[in-house]
Amino acid sequence: MDKKNVLLIAVLVAASVLGANRVLAQESASQPIRQDKGSSASGRSDDSQVLSDGDIQMLRKDIRSQKKQIVAANMELTDAEAEKFWPVYDRYTTELTKIYDTKSVLIKDYLQNSTTMNGEQAESYIRKRAAVEDSIMQLRLKYIPAFRRVLSGRQTALFFQIDWRFGLLVDLQLAQLPLINP
């Protein structure tokens, strides 16, 4: 199987895993917020969530693992290149995960409050989301030289193309989130 087929299959698998986030988003948005003695500080009952925060963390970990496998399958690194590449990749992924943690919190907050947000809160959400997206791009730009020190220019471009595709998959799933009512 050539690397294009491996990438296609992996992207389809990742899309199906990411689809679970869409279920969470749709069902979280459609369920009323319940107050009871077991409610969390956010006012949301733990049993009303389709997926727990732990489940979401596991999905994210699985996606990161799949991404790493796809990168490995498509980069075709020599042993010497791999020895230099993976530590840079791990540092990049650690920083990217922190940004995605922020994005996840924003989305969770949006889902819980989108129907009651006033104009200022809605604008604040958009500005924070834009800042997160900008942070992702700034991180990529920051790491181009780091990857370039351990890879050729073409390999660096390939890595970022794979990274962008995964980002697009996430964004495709987020496009399923309910829109705010005017």
ABEGO torsion letter per residue (X at the ends): XBAAAAAAAAAAAAAAAAAAAAAAAAAAAABBBBBBAABBAAGBBAAABABBAAAAAAAAAAAAAAAAAAAAAAAGBBAAAAAAAAAAAAAAAAAAAAAAAAAAAAAAAAAAAAAABBAAAAAAAAAAAAAAAAAAAAAAAAAAAAAAAABBAAAAAAAAAAAAAAAAAAAAAAAABBBBBX
